[in-house]
Amino acid sequence: MEREGGHSTGTRTGPSLATGPGLDTGPSLGTGPVGRPGVGTGASGTTGTGTGARASAARAGEAGPVRGGGALPSGPTAPNRRGRRMPRAVRERHMLDAAVRVFGRQGYRAAAMDDIAELAGVPQPLVHLYLRSKEDLFVACVRREAGALLAAVRGGVRAGDPAERQLRDGLHAFFQHTVRHPEGWAVLHLHARAQGESSADQVVALRTELVGLVTRLIVSAARDAGGASALGRREAVGLAQALVGAAESLAVWAGGDPSVTAREAVSTLMDLTWPGLAPHLSPIPPSPPAPHP
């Protein structure tokens, strides 16, 4: 993940971002533990709605390569330059890349396995062999995209930074990721909740993780500032829920307007939320001494 200015920071987690219950990481194609998806930068393409890969990268404020960019392999076996067959892991990644693009653009019901297989450059029976069904393929896409988004947010925050800086960096990483991967965000935000319990559960788990991260950040920052006694756990969760919900709405706005940058979305949200959070992250003034009788 790259921070502002395009310098790579890697994935960093600190005490304030301790993880809670993870997303479902059961057997699936191309996924590892939550926050560390096995396919890394091989998720959805970024040809997106109305913008190309270069435009998405520019809007996200990054100079690095865009995940999923470039042409997918063609032909049923997609051999490499030496004539060898494509390794299974690479073929699986291409199938998931193609599936996210098709599901993100067309939705679950309109998406056809033939289209996914053609875009991935593999015969349709191979897709069924690896994933058994369209539903299994969709759930695998949701799981991978959820893990990638969560990893991006965690990786954007530097433990030890001031609370406002951590919050800004986490939000910036969130908006960078959703802007650069519009089809993956569409799968998570628009399609997953409406398509079956398995995929909806993945999105609920993702949101729970994000709310948990923000809650722990707010509580930790308030405690460090001496304001913990003024901020109850329930109030911190409510603040975190409101902030995550607002971030999701702004991600839809940014995804639908190519002129909106990740920094602009962060500034809009911080201008709205920080004045309400700041009093909870400030030291509690000492009580005045009791008047003498």
N, C-alpha and C positions, 0 to 999 in steps of 0.2 A: 504494500500500500504506500502511496506517496502522499506526503503532506504538502501544504502550500509551498510553492516554489519548486515542486517536482523532485525533491530529494527523498529517496527511499528511506523509510523508517523501519520496515519489517513489522512483524506482529509482536506487540508488547502488551502484556497484561500485568496489572499490579494489584495490590491489596484492595483497592477501591473497585476493581472490576472482577472480583472473584466470581466464578461461575456457579450458577445454581443448577437445577435439574436440566439435563441436556435434551436436545431434540432426539427423536428416534433415529438411532444409528444402526439399525438392524441391517441384514444383508441387502445390499443394493448396488447397482452399478455405479462406479466412480465416486463413492463417498467414503470418507474416513470419519474420525470423530468430529463432533460439531466444532465449528470454528477452524477446522483444518481439513476441508474437503479434499478427498484424494485426487480430484482432477485439477485442483488449484485454479489455474487460469484457463481452464478449458470448458467453461460453462457457456451460457447462451451467446449467440452472435449479437452484433450491435448495429445491424442495418436499420432496425428500429422503425418508428413511425415518423417519417418525415425527415430523418437525419441519417447520415452515413456514419461509418465508424470514426472517421476523422473528426466530424462535427461533434459526435458524442464525446470524444476524448477532449476536444477543446472546451466544451461546455463544462466538463468535469474539472477543468483546471489542471490536467495532467498532460505531460509530454510523452509518457511511456506508451507501450503498445496496448492496443485495445483487445480485450479478451474475445476470442472467437473470430477475429478478423481474418480475412483471406478466404480463398475459395476452398470449399470442402472437396475431398477426393471424389473422383468419379469412377464408374465401373464397378462391377459386382465384387471384385476382390481388392481393388485399390492397392496394387502393388507399389512398393517404393522404387527408388531409382535403380536399385540393383536387381529388381525383378522379384524380390521376396514379397510374400503376402504381408499385409499390414498386421502388426501385432494385435492380439485380442484387446488389450487395454486401450490402444489407440482407436481401434474400431468402435469400442464401446463409448469412448469419449465423443467421437464424431456422431454416433447415434443420439446421444443425449444432447449434444449441441444442436443437432437438427431438430430434435423433438421440442426443445425449448423454443426455438424460433417458430416452429409451426403452431404449437400450443399457444404461445404468446400472441401471435397474430390472429389466429382463427378461433381460439377457445377450444375446450376439450371436445365438445360434440361435433363441431365442424371439421376438426382435424382428422386427416386420413392417414392411416399407416403407410399407404403407398407413397404419399407425399414425403413423409418422414424418411422412408427408406431411400427414395430417390435423392433427396437432399443430402443424406449421409453417404450416398454412393455404395449402398449395399442392397442385396436382394431382400424383399420383404420377409421371406421365411427366416432369414437370419435375425431380423429384429424380433420375431416371435420366439425364435430359439433362445435368445438371450433374455428376453423380458416377459415372455409368455402371453401377455395381453396388453392392450392399449392402456387399461387402468394401471397396471404395474409400471408401465413406462412413464405415465403421468406422475405417479407417486414418486418414482425415482427422480424425476425432474424437480418436483417440489422440494424433496429432501435436499438435493444438491444445491439448489438456488438459495434455500433458507440457510444452509450451512455457510455458503459463500458470503451472503450478506452479513451474517452475524460475525464471521471472521473479519470482514472489512471494518466493521464498527469497532471491534476490539482492537484491531491492529492500528486504528487511527488515533488511539488515546495513549498518551505517555503518563505512566504512573509518576506521581510526584509533582506534576504541573498544578498550578492553581485550579480551583474548581471551575471557574469560567472558561479557562483554556481547555480543560478536559472536555467540558460539555461542547464547546465550539468544535473541537477536533473530532469528537465522536459524531456530531451531526454532519460535519463536512464529509467525513468518510461515508456516512449513510447516503447523503445526496450524490456524492461522486459515484457510488456504486449503482444506485438506481438510475442515474442519468446515463451512465456508460452501458448499462445492461437493461434496456427498456423491456425487452421480451421476457427476461427473467423476472423483472418486477411485475409485469402484467400477469405472469403465471401465479405469482404469490398473492398479489393484491386483488386481482380481478377474477381469476378463474378457480383457484384452489378451494376457496371456501364453499363454492357452489357445486363441487364435484366430489362427493363421497366423503365418508368419515375419515378415511386414512389421510387424504391430502389436507382436509380441513384441520385435522389434529396437528399436522406439521406446522401449519401457519399459526395456530394458537400457541404451540410450543415456542415458535420463533418470537412471537410478540411477548410472551411471558419472559423469555430470556432478556429481550431488550428492555422491558419495563424493570426487570430485576437489576440490570446493569445501571440504569439511570437512578433507581431508588437507592442502591448502595452508594453510588457517587454522591447523591444529595445528602444522605445520612452521614456519610464519612466526612464530607466537607463541612457540614454543620457541626459535627463533633469536634473536628480539628479547630474550627473557629470559635469554639466555646458556646455554640448556640444549640447544642443537641437537646437541652432541656426544654427549648421552646418549640421543638419540631418532633411531633409524634410519628411513629412508624406509619400509621394509617394516613396521616397527612402527606408524608413523603411518597407513599404509593400513589395517592391521588394526584400529586404533582407530576410524578413520572408517567402515569397513565395519560394525563392531559398532554404532556410534551410529546410522547410517542405518537399519540393520535394526530396531533397537529403536524408532526413530521411526515406521517403517512399521507396526509392530505396535500401537503406542499410537494411531496414527491410526485403525486399525480399531476399537479400544476406544472412542475418543472418538466415532467416527461411529455406533456402535451404542448409545451411552448419552447421551441428550440432556442429562443433568445434568453431563457432563464438559465443562469449558471448555478453551480453548487454553492458558491460563495453568497450569491444573492439570496438563495433559499435559506442559508444559515443565518444571514443578517436579519431576514424577515422574522424568522422564528425566535431568535435571541432578543430582538427588539420587543417582541410580544411577551416572552416568558421571563427574561432575566430580571426585570424590575420586580416581579412577584417572587422570584427565588432568592434574590440578593439579601433580603432581610433575614432569611433563615440561615444564610451562610456568613453572617456577620457576628462578631462577639456580642454577647449579651452585656449591656452596660450594668455596672454594679448598682445594687439597690442603694438608694440614699439612706444614710443613717437615721434611725428613729429619733424623733425630736425628744429632748429631755423634758420631763415634766417641770 
